[in-house]
Amino acid sequence: MSKEIAGRIFSTPQEAGVEPLTPEELDKYKEKFKEARQRLRSTITDPDIIAGDKFYDDISGTEFDPRRGKSDSL
């Protein structure tokens, strides 16, 4: 069953009507992500900057952000 959390709707792939990827497609996309991560990391010149594997962060700054204290307000 779909669930709404922080304004986002979470569903299983079957609930969303998404066809599963074939093993060949999955391997192809994993290789593309690996190449993209390598290109991203090769452009960073400052060793103090850490390039994460995520391209976005939906919970940063929300009440679900684990780095925020209970008393923080928006």
PyMOL Python script that loads the backbone (N, CA, C, O; Angstrom):
from pymol import cmd

cmd.read_pdbstr("""\
ATOM      1  N   MET A   1       0.835  -1.172   0.000  1.00  0.00           N
ATOM      2  CA  MET A   1       0.000   0.000   0.000  1.00  0.00           C
ATOM      3  C   MET A   1       0.884   1.241   0.000  1.00  0.00           C
ATOM      4  O   MET A   1       1.858   1.307   0.750  1.00  0.00           O
ATOM      5  N   SER A   2       0.557   2.216  -0.826  1.00  0.00           N
ATOM      6  CA  SER A   2       1.315   3.461  -0.900  1.00  0.00           C
ATOM      7  C   SER A   2       1.253   4.195   0.428  1.00  0.00           C
ATOM      8  O   SER A   2       0.273   4.100   1.167  1.00  0.00           O
ATOM      9  N   LYS A   3       2.324   4.931   0.713  1.00  0.00           N
ATOM     10  CA  LYS A   3       2.421   5.649   1.976  1.00  0.00           C
ATOM     11  C   LYS A   3       2.947   7.055   1.702  1.00  0.00           C
ATOM     12  O   LYS A   3       3.892   7.220   0.931  1.00  0.00           O
ATOM     13  N   GLU A   4       2.345   8.070   2.325  1.00  0.00           N
ATOM     14  CA  GLU A   4       2.802   9.437   2.155  1.00  0.00           C
ATOM     15  C   GLU A   4       3.591   9.865   3.381  1.00  0.00           C
ATOM     16  O   GLU A   4       3.110   9.774   4.510  1.00  0.00           O
ATOM     17  N   ILE A   5       4.829  10.338   3.139  1.00  0.00           N
ATOM     18  CA  ILE A   5       5.700  10.813   4.203  1.00  0.00           C
ATOM     19  C   ILE A   5       6.323  12.122   3.738  1.00  0.00           C
ATOM     20  O   ILE A   5       6.933  12.185   2.671  1.00  0.00           O
ATOM     21  N   ALA A   6       6.168  13.160   4.542  1.00  0.00           N
ATOM     22  CA  ALA A   6       6.770  14.474   4.260  1.00  0.00           C
ATOM     23  C   ALA A   6       6.421  14.968   2.859  1.00  0.00           C
ATOM     24  O   ALA A   6       7.273  15.527   2.168  1.00  0.00           O
ATOM     25  N   GLY A   7       5.190  14.768   2.442  1.00  0.00           N
ATOM     26  CA  GLY A   7       4.740  15.263   1.144  1.00  0.00           C
ATOM     27  C   GLY A   7       5.148  14.402  -0.037  1.00  0.00           C
ATOM     28  O   GLY A   7       4.865  14.763  -1.179  1.00  0.00           O
ATOM     29  N   ARG A   8       5.801  13.283   0.200  1.00  0.00           N
ATOM     30  CA  ARG A   8       6.221  12.367  -0.859  1.00  0.00           C
ATOM     31  C   ARG A   8       5.415  11.076  -0.743  1.00  0.00           C
ATOM     32  O   ARG A   8       5.093  10.634   0.360  1.00  0.00           O
ATOM     33  N   ILE A   9       5.095  10.476  -1.883  1.00  0.00           N
ATOM     34  CA  ILE A   9       4.340   9.228  -1.886  1.00  0.00           C
ATOM     35  C   ILE A   9       5.300   8.094  -2.221  1.00  0.00           C
ATOM     36  O   ILE A   9       6.004   8.136  -3.229  1.00  0.00           O
ATOM     37  N   PHE A  10       5.317   7.079  -1.359  1.00  0.00           N
ATOM     38  CA  PHE A  10       6.176   5.921  -1.542  1.00  0.00           C
ATOM     39  C   PHE A  10       5.312   4.713  -1.881  1.00  0.00           C
ATOM     40  O   PHE A  10       4.346   4.405  -1.183  1.00  0.00           O
ATOM     41  N   SER A  11       5.676   4.033  -2.969  1.00  0.00           N
ATOM     42  CA  SER A  11       4.943   2.860  -3.440  1.00  0.00           C
ATOM     43  C   SER A  11       5.935   1.786  -3.838  1.00  0.00           C
ATOM     44  O   SER A  11       7.106   2.066  -4.094  1.00  0.00           O
ATOM     45  N   THR A  12       5.456   0.566  -3.887  1.00  0.00           N
ATOM     46  CA  THR A  12       6.283  -0.499  -4.442  1.00  0.00           C
ATOM     47  C   THR A  12       6.276  -0.333  -5.962  1.00  0.00           C
ATOM     48  O   THR A  12       5.363   0.290  -6.506  1.00  0.00           O
ATOM     49  N   PRO A  13       7.269  -0.875  -6.651  1.00  0.00           N
ATOM     50  CA  PRO A  13       7.255  -0.784  -8.113  1.00  0.00           C
ATOM     51  C   PRO A  13       5.982  -1.377  -8.729  1.00  0.00           C
ATOM     52  O   PRO A  13       5.472  -0.865  -9.726  1.00  0.00           O
ATOM     53  N   GLN A  14       5.476  -2.455  -8.131  1.00  0.00           N
ATOM     54  CA  GLN A  14       4.265  -3.074  -8.654  1.00  0.00           C
ATOM     55  C   GLN A  14       3.062  -2.127  -8.520  1.00  0.00           C
ATOM     56  O   GLN A  14       2.242  -2.027  -9.433  1.00  0.00           O
ATOM     57  N   GLU A  15       2.965  -1.438  -7.386  1.00  0.00           N
ATOM     58  CA  GLU A  15       1.866  -0.492  -7.184  1.00  0.00           C
ATOM     59  C   GLU A  15       1.945   0.662  -8.172  1.00  0.00           C
ATOM     60  O   GLU A  15       0.917   1.183  -8.603  1.00  0.00           O
ATOM     61  N   ALA A  16       3.163   1.063  -8.533  1.00  0.00           N
ATOM     62  CA  ALA A  16       3.349   2.182  -9.454  1.00  0.00           C
ATOM     63  C   ALA A  16       3.240   1.742 -10.915  1.00  0.00           C
ATOM     64  O   ALA A  16       3.266   2.581 -11.815  1.00  0.00           O
ATOM     65  N   GLY A  17       3.117   0.437 -11.156  1.00  0.00           N
ATOM     66  CA  GLY A  17       2.979  -0.066 -12.522  1.00  0.00           C
ATOM     67  C   GLY A  17       4.292  -0.089 -13.293  1.00  0.00           C
ATOM     68  O   GLY A  17       4.294  -0.002 -14.521  1.00  0.00           O
ATOM     69  N   VAL A  18       5.408  -0.206 -12.581  1.00  0.00           N
ATOM     70  CA  VAL A  18       6.720  -0.199 -13.217  1.00  0.00           C
ATOM     71  C   VAL A  18       7.145  -1.628 -13.550  1.00  0.00           C
ATOM     72  O   VAL A  18       7.077  -2.525 -12.710  1.00  0.00           O
ATOM     73  N   GLU A  19       7.581  -1.817 -14.782  1.00  0.00           N
ATOM     74  CA  GLU A  19       8.077  -3.123 -15.210  1.00  0.00           C
ATOM     75  C   GLU A  19       9.489  -3.310 -14.650  1.00  0.00           C
ATOM     76  O   GLU A  19      10.284  -2.372 -14.690  1.00  0.00           O
ATOM     77  N   PRO A  20       9.823  -4.494 -14.129  1.00  0.00           N
ATOM     78  CA  PRO A  20      11.181  -4.716 -13.632  1.00  0.00           C
ATOM     79  C   PRO A  20      12.190  -4.708 -14.782  1.00  0.00           C
ATOM     80  O   PRO A  20      11.875  -5.104 -15.904  1.00  0.00           O
ATOM     81  N   LEU A  21      13.414  -4.247 -14.480  1.00  0.00           N
ATOM     82  CA  LEU A  21      14.472  -4.226 -15.480  1.00  0.00           C
ATOM     83  C   LEU A  21      14.987  -5.643 -15.728  1.00  0.00           C
ATOM     84  O   LEU A  21      14.991  -6.488 -14.833  1.00  0.00           O
ATOM     85  N   THR A  22      15.417  -5.877 -16.955  1.00  0.00           N
ATOM     86  CA  THR A  22      16.063  -7.156 -17.262  1.00  0.00           C
ATOM     87  C   THR A  22      17.478  -7.105 -16.677  1.00  0.00           C
ATOM     88  O   THR A  22      17.994  -6.016 -16.426  1.00  0.00           O
ATOM     89  N   PRO A  23      18.109  -8.251 -16.456  1.00  0.00           N
ATOM     90  CA  PRO A  23      19.489  -8.244 -15.940  1.00  0.00           C
ATOM     91  C   PRO A  23      20.448  -7.450 -16.832  1.00  0.00           C
ATOM     92  O   PRO A  23      21.368  -6.806 -16.329  1.00  0.00           O
ATOM     93  N   GLU A  24      20.239  -7.493 -18.154  1.00  0.00           N
ATOM     94  CA  GLU A  24      21.098  -6.748 -19.072  1.00  0.00           C
ATOM     95  C   GLU A  24      20.907  -5.243 -18.887  1.00  0.00           C
ATOM     96  O   GLU A  24      21.881  -4.490 -18.859  1.00  0.00           O
ATOM     97  N   GLU A  25      19.653  -4.808 -18.761  1.00  0.00           N
ATOM     98  CA  GLU A  25      19.380  -3.382 -18.543  1.00  0.00           C
ATOM     99  C   GLU A  25      19.968  -2.927 -17.212  1.00  0.00           C
ATOM    100  O   GLU A  25      20.559  -1.850 -17.128  1.00  0.00           O
ATOM    101  N   LEU A  26      19.808  -3.736 -16.184  1.00  0.00           N
ATOM    102  CA  LEU A  26      20.326  -3.400 -14.863  1.00  0.00           C
ATOM    103  C   LEU A  26      21.848  -3.242 -14.904  1.00  0.00           C
ATOM    104  O   LEU A  26      22.385  -2.294 -14.330  1.00  0.00           O
ATOM    105  N   ASP A  27      22.542  -4.154 -15.571  1.00  0.00           N
ATOM    106  CA  ASP A  27      24.000  -4.059 -15.701  1.00  0.00           C
ATOM    107  C   ASP A  27      24.406  -2.798 -16.462  1.00  0.00           C
ATOM    108  O   ASP A  27      25.377  -2.131 -16.103  1.00  0.00           O
ATOM    109  N   LYS A  28      23.655  -2.478 -17.515  1.00  0.00           N
ATOM    110  CA  LYS A  28      23.958  -1.290 -18.315  1.00  0.00           C
ATOM    111  C   LYS A  28      23.835  -0.025 -17.468  1.00  0.00           C
ATOM    112  O   LYS A  28      24.710   0.839 -17.524  1.00  0.00           O
ATOM    113  N   TYR A  29      22.769   0.096 -16.689  1.00  0.00           N
ATOM    114  CA  TYR A  29      22.558   1.296 -15.883  1.00  0.00           C
ATOM    115  C   TYR A  29      23.538   1.376 -14.716  1.00  0.00           C
ATOM    116  O   TYR A  29      23.971   2.468 -14.349  1.00  0.00           O
ATOM    117  N   LYS A  30      23.891   0.236 -14.132  1.00  0.00           N
ATOM    118  CA  LYS A  30      24.893   0.246 -13.061  1.00  0.00           C
ATOM    119  C   LYS A  30      26.229   0.760 -13.591  1.00  0.00           C
ATOM    120  O   LYS A  30      26.921   1.516 -12.908  1.00  0.00           O
ATOM    121  N   GLU A  31      26.592   0.353 -14.802  1.00  0.00           N
ATOM    122  CA  GLU A  31      27.840   0.815 -15.409  1.00  0.00           C
ATOM    123  C   GLU A  31      27.786   2.327 -15.675  1.00  0.00           C
ATOM    124  O   GLU A  31      28.774   3.030 -15.465  1.00  0.00           O
ATOM    125  N   LYS A  32      26.637   2.821 -16.134  1.00  0.00           N
ATOM    126  CA  LYS A  32      26.503   4.267 -16.378  1.00  0.00           C
ATOM    127  C   LYS A  32      26.640   5.061 -15.079  1.00  0.00           C
ATOM    128  O   LYS A  32      27.288   6.108 -15.068  1.00  0.00           O
ATOM    129  N   PHE A  33      26.050   4.587 -13.994  1.00  0.00           N
ATOM    130  CA  PHE A  33      26.178   5.279 -12.709  1.00  0.00           C
ATOM    131  C   PHE A  33      27.624   5.225 -12.211  1.00  0.00           C
ATOM    132  O   PHE A  33      28.132   6.199 -11.655  1.00  0.00           O
ATOM    133  N   LYS A  34      28.276   4.092 -12.411  1.00  0.00           N
ATOM    134  CA  LYS A  34      29.675   3.966 -12.002  1.00  0.00           C
ATOM    135  C   LYS A  34      30.544   4.976 -12.753  1.00  0.00           C
ATOM    136  O   LYS A  34      31.399   5.627 -12.153  1.00  0.00           O
ATOM    137  N   GLU A  35      30.330   5.107 -14.052  1.00  0.00           N
ATOM    138  CA  GLU A  35      31.077   6.076 -14.856  1.00  0.00           C
ATOM    139  C   GLU A  35      30.790   7.508 -14.399  1.00  0.00           C
ATOM    140  O   GLU A  35      31.703   8.330 -14.319  1.00  0.00           O
ATOM    141  N   ALA A  36      29.533   7.802 -14.102  1.00  0.00           N
ATOM    142  CA  ALA A  36      29.167   9.148 -13.655  1.00  0.00           C
ATOM    143  C   ALA A  36      29.827   9.477 -12.319  1.00  0.00           C
ATOM    144  O   ALA A  36      30.310  10.594 -12.131  1.00  0.00           O
ATOM    145  N   ARG A  37      29.854   8.524 -11.390  1.00  0.00           N
ATOM    146  CA  ARG A  37      30.514   8.750 -10.089  1.00  0.00           C
ATOM    147  C   ARG A  37      32.012   8.985 -10.267  1.00  0.00           C
ATOM    148  O   ARG A  37      32.594   9.829  -9.585  1.00  0.00           O
ATOM    149  N   GLN A  38      32.636   8.242 -11.180  1.00  0.00           N
ATOM    150  CA  GLN A  38      34.064   8.427 -11.434  1.00  0.00           C
ATOM    151  C   GLN A  38      34.343   9.805 -12.013  1.00  0.00           C
ATOM    152  O   GLN A  38      35.310  10.458 -11.619  1.00  0.00           O
ATOM    153  N   ARG A  39      33.498  10.259 -12.953  1.00  0.00           N
ATOM    154  CA  ARG A  39      33.682  11.596 -13.526  1.00  0.00           C
ATOM    155  C   ARG A  39      33.487  12.666 -12.466  1.00  0.00           C
ATOM    156  O   ARG A  39      34.237  13.642 -12.423  1.00  0.00           O
ATOM    157  N   LEU A  40      32.493  12.495 -11.616  1.00  0.00           N
ATOM    158  CA  LEU A  40      32.226  13.472 -10.562  1.00  0.00           C
ATOM    159  C   LEU A  40      33.408  13.553  -9.605  1.00  0.00           C
ATOM    160  O   LEU A  40      33.856  14.648  -9.267  1.00  0.00           O
ATOM    161  N   ARG A  41      33.906  12.434  -9.178  1.00  0.00           N
ATOM    162  CA  ARG A  41      35.018  12.415  -8.224  1.00  0.00           C
ATOM    163  C   ARG A  41      36.311  12.920  -8.843  1.00  0.00           C
ATOM    164  O   ARG A  41      37.159  13.462  -8.135  1.00  0.00           O
ATOM    165  N   SER A  42      36.477  12.756 -10.146  1.00  0.00           N
ATOM    166  CA  SER A  42      37.711  13.216 -10.790  1.00  0.00           C
ATOM    167  C   SER A  42      37.746  14.735 -10.948  1.00  0.00           C
ATOM    168  O   SER A  42      38.819  15.300 -11.161  1.00  0.00           O
ATOM    169  N   THR A  43      36.613  15.401 -10.850  1.00  0.00           N
ATOM    170  CA  THR A  43      36.573  16.862 -10.999  1.00  0.00           C
ATOM    171  C   THR A  43      36.766  17.592  -9.686  1.00  0.00           C
ATOM    172  O   THR A  43      36.983  18.804  -9.690  1.00  0.00           O
ATOM    173  N   ILE A  44      36.694  16.900  -8.570  1.00  0.00           N
ATOM    174  CA  ILE A  44      36.826  17.537  -7.267  1.00  0.00           C
ATOM    175  C   ILE A  44      38.305  17.722  -6.945  1.00  0.00           C
ATOM    176  O   ILE A  44      39.064  16.754  -6.892  1.00  0.00           O
ATOM    177  N   THR A  45      38.710  18.980  -6.729  1.00  0.00           N
ATOM    178  CA  THR A  45      40.112  19.271  -6.447  1.00  0.00           C
ATOM    179  C   THR A  45      40.369  19.477  -4.962  1.00  0.00           C
ATOM    180  O   THR A  45      41.514  19.360  -4.525  1.00  0.00           O
ATOM    181  N   ASP A  46      39.354  19.777  -4.181  1.00  0.00           N
ATOM    182  CA  ASP A  46      39.501  20.024  -2.757  1.00  0.00           C
ATOM    183  C   ASP A  46      39.248  18.718  -1.996  1.00  0.00           C
ATOM    184  O   ASP A  46      38.132  18.202  -2.047  1.00  0.00           O
ATOM    185  N   PRO A  47      40.241  18.168  -1.294  1.00  0.00           N
ATOM    186  CA  PRO A  47      40.046  16.889  -0.604  1.00  0.00           C
ATOM    187  C   PRO A  47      39.048  16.972   0.560  1.00  0.00           C
ATOM    188  O   PRO A  47      38.578  15.942   1.042  1.00  0.00           O
ATOM    189  N   ASP A  48      38.721  18.198   1.016  1.00  0.00           N
ATOM    190  CA  ASP A  48      37.762  18.335   2.107  1.00  0.00           C
ATOM    191  C   ASP A  48      36.323  18.232   1.627  1.00  0.00           C
ATOM    192  O   ASP A  48      35.403  18.096   2.434  1.00  0.00           O
ATOM    193  N   ILE A  49      36.128  18.296   0.318  1.00  0.00           N
ATOM    194  CA  ILE A  49      34.777  18.172  -0.249  1.00  0.00           C
ATOM    195  C   ILE A  49      34.536  16.714  -0.583  1.00  0.00           C
ATOM    196  O   ILE A  49      35.290  16.110  -1.346  1.00  0.00           O
ATOM    197  N   ILE A  50      33.494  16.155  -0.018  1.00  0.00           N
ATOM    198  CA  ILE A  50      33.171  14.755  -0.247  1.00  0.00           C
ATOM    199  C   ILE A  50      32.013  14.682  -1.240  1.00  0.00           C
ATOM    200  O   ILE A  50      30.951  15.260  -1.008  1.00  0.00           O
ATOM    201  N   ALA A  51      32.220  13.982  -2.325  1.00  0.00           N
ATOM    202  CA  ALA A  51      31.162  13.792  -3.317  1.00  0.00           C
ATOM    203  C   ALA A  51      30.369  12.553  -2.943  1.00  0.00           C
ATOM    204  O   ALA A  51      30.902  11.444  -2.945  1.00  0.00           O
ATOM    205  N   GLY A  52      29.105  12.738  -2.624  1.00  0.00           N
ATOM    206  CA  GLY A  52      28.259  11.614  -2.268  1.00  0.00           C
ATOM    207  C   GLY A  52      27.734  10.893  -3.485  1.00  0.00           C
ATOM    208  O   GLY A  52      27.825  11.388  -4.608  1.00  0.00           O
ATOM    209  N   ASP A  53      27.184   9.717  -3.250  1.00  0.00           N
ATOM    210  CA  ASP A  53      26.598   8.938  -4.333  1.00  0.00           C
ATOM    211  C   ASP A  53      25.188   9.395  -4.669  1.00  0.00           C
ATOM    212  O   ASP A  53      24.613   8.956  -5.665  1.00  0.00           O
ATOM    213  N   LYS A  54      24.619  10.285  -3.837  1.00  0.00           N
ATOM    214  CA  LYS A  54      23.258  10.750  -4.067  1.00  0.00           C
ATOM    215  C   LYS A  54      23.283  12.005  -4.931  1.00  0.00           C
ATOM    216  O   LYS A  54      24.196  12.822  -4.818  1.00  0.00           O
ATOM    217  N   PHE A  55      22.297  12.155  -5.776  1.00  0.00           N
ATOM    218  CA  PHE A  55      22.188  13.339  -6.607  1.00  0.00           C
ATOM    219  C   PHE A  55      21.259  14.377  -5.980  1.00  0.00           C
ATOM    220  O   PHE A  55      21.219  15.518  -6.441  1.00  0.00           O
ATOM    221  N   TYR A  56      20.532  14.015  -4.968  1.00  0.00           N
ATOM    222  CA  TYR A  56      19.619  14.940  -4.309  1.00  0.00           C
ATOM    223  C   TYR A  56      19.403  14.473  -2.879  1.00  0.00           C
ATOM    224  O   TYR A  56      19.760  13.354  -2.511  1.00  0.00           O
ATOM    225  N   ASP A  57      18.820  15.338  -2.095  1.00  0.00           N
ATOM    226  CA  ASP A  57      18.547  14.999  -0.707  1.00  0.00           C
ATOM    227  C   ASP A  57      17.199  15.603  -0.337  1.00  0.00           C
ATOM    228  O   ASP A  57      17.113  16.798  -0.054  1.00  0.00           O
ATOM    229  N   ASP A  58      16.164  14.803  -0.336  1.00  0.00           N
ATOM    230  CA  ASP A  58      14.814  15.294  -0.075  1.00  0.00           C
ATOM    231  C   ASP A  58      14.545  15.597   1.389  1.00  0.00           C
ATOM    232  O   ASP A  58      13.629  16.363   1.688  1.00  0.00           O
ATOM    233  N   ILE A  59      15.308  15.025   2.315  1.00  0.00           N
ATOM    234  CA  ILE A  59      14.978  15.232   3.721  1.00  0.00           C
ATOM    235  C   ILE A  59      15.816  16.310   4.388  1.00  0.00           C
ATOM    236  O   ILE A  59      15.526  16.702   5.518  1.00  0.00           O
ATOM    237  N   SER A  60      16.857  16.801   3.706  1.00  0.00           N
ATOM    238  CA  SER A  60      17.718  17.812   4.297  1.00  0.00           C
ATOM    239  C   SER A  60      16.899  19.047   4.666  1.00  0.00           C
ATOM    240  O   SER A  60      16.192  19.612   3.832  1.00  0.00           O
ATOM    241  N   GLY A  61      17.007  19.455   5.933  1.00  0.00           N
ATOM    242  CA  GLY A  61      16.302  20.638   6.403  1.00  0.00           C
ATOM    243  C   GLY A  61      14.868  20.392   6.833  1.00  0.00           C
ATOM    244  O   GLY A  61      14.195  21.314   7.295  1.00  0.00           O
ATOM    245  N   THR A  62      14.388  19.157   6.689  1.00  0.00           N
ATOM    246  CA  THR A  62      13.021  18.847   7.116  1.00  0.00           C
ATOM    247  C   THR A  62      13.049  18.255   8.521  1.00  0.00           C
ATOM    248  O   THR A  62      14.117  18.049   9.097  1.00  0.00           O
ATOM    249  N   GLU A  63      11.880  17.988   9.056  1.00  0.00           N
ATOM    250  CA  GLU A  63      11.809  17.383  10.384  1.00  0.00           C
ATOM    251  C   GLU A  63      12.356  15.954  10.389  1.00  0.00           C
ATOM    252  O   GLU A  63      12.577  15.381  11.456  1.00  0.00           O
ATOM    253  N   PHE A  64      12.577  15.368   9.193  1.00  0.00           N
ATOM    254  CA  PHE A  64      13.102  14.009   9.092  1.00  0.00           C
ATOM    255  C   PHE A  64      14.623  13.982   8.967  1.00  0.00           C
ATOM    256  O   PHE A  64      15.212  12.902   8.914  1.00  0.00           O
ATOM    257  N   ASP A  65      15.261  15.132   8.920  1.00  0.00           N
ATOM    258  CA  ASP A  65      16.716  15.223   8.804  1.00  0.00           C
ATOM    259  C   ASP A  65      17.352  14.787  10.120  1.00  0.00           C
ATOM    260  O   ASP A  65      17.143  15.444  11.140  1.00  0.00           O
ATOM    261  N   PRO A  66      18.128  13.690  10.129  1.00  0.00           N
ATOM    262  CA  PRO A  66      18.702  13.195  11.389  1.00  0.00           C
ATOM    263  C   PRO A  66      19.733  14.152  11.993  1.00  0.00           C
ATOM    264  O   PRO A  66      20.054  14.039  13.176  1.00  0.00           O
ATOM    265  N   ARG A  67      20.257  15.092  11.199  1.00  0.00           N
ATOM    266  CA  ARG A  67      21.242  16.033  11.718  1.00  0.00           C
ATOM    267  C   ARG A  67      20.600  17.174  12.497  1.00  0.00           C
ATOM    268  O   ARG A  67      21.291  17.896  13.216  1.00  0.00           O
ATOM    269  N   ARG A  68      19.301  17.343  12.364  1.00  0.00           N
ATOM    270  CA  ARG A  68      18.606  18.427  13.070  1.00  0.00           C
ATOM    271  C   ARG A  68      18.263  18.001  14.483  1.00  0.00           C
ATOM    272  O   ARG A  68      17.927  16.844  14.732  1.00  0.00           O
ATOM    273  N   GLY A  69      18.349  18.932  15.391  1.00  0.00           N
ATOM    274  CA  GLY A  69      17.947  18.663  16.766  1.00  0.00           C
ATOM    275  C   GLY A  69      16.441  18.765  16.901  1.00  0.00           C
ATOM    276  O   GLY A  69      15.770  19.340  16.045  1.00  0.00           O
ATOM    277  N   LYS A  70      15.922  18.213  17.963  1.00  0.00           N
ATOM    278  CA  LYS A  70      14.471  18.243  18.201  1.00  0.00           C
ATOM    279  C   LYS A  70      13.951  19.670  18.361  1.00  0.00           C
ATOM    280  O   LYS A  70      12.791  19.945  18.051  1.00  0.00           O
ATOM    281  N   SER A  71      14.807  20.584  18.847  1.00  0.00           N
ATOM    282  CA  SER A  71      14.341  21.945  19.118  1.00  0.00           C
ATOM    283  C   SER A  71      14.531  22.881  17.928  1.00  0.00           C
ATOM    284  O   SER A  71      14.115  24.038  17.994  1.00  0.00           O
ATOM    285  N   ASP A  72      15.163  22.402  16.818  1.00  0.00           N
ATOM    286  CA  ASP A  72      15.360  23.267  15.663  1.00  0.00           C
ATOM    287  C   ASP A  72      14.029  23.624  15.031  1.00  0.00           C
ATOM    288  O   ASP A  72      13.098  22.819  15.026  1.00  0.00           O
ATOM    289  N   SER A  73      13.945  24.811  14.509  1.00  0.00           N
ATOM    290  CA  SER A  73      12.732  25.219  13.786  1.00  0.00           C
ATOM    291  C   SER A  73      13.133  25.692  12.406  1.00  0.00           C
ATOM    292  O   SER A  73      14.263  26.132  12.196  1.00  0.00           O
ATOM    293  N   LEU A  74      12.209  25.601  11.464  1.00  0.00           N
ATOM    294  CA  LEU A  74      12.501  25.990  10.083  1.00  0.00           C
ATOM    295  C   LEU A  74      12.558  27.464   9.916  1.00  0.00           C
ATOM    296  O   LEU A  74      12.795  27.951   8.810  1.00  0.00           O
TER     297      LEU A  74
END
""", "prot")
cmd.dss("prot")
cmd.show_as("cartoon", "prot")
cmd.util.cbc("prot")
cmd.orient("prot")
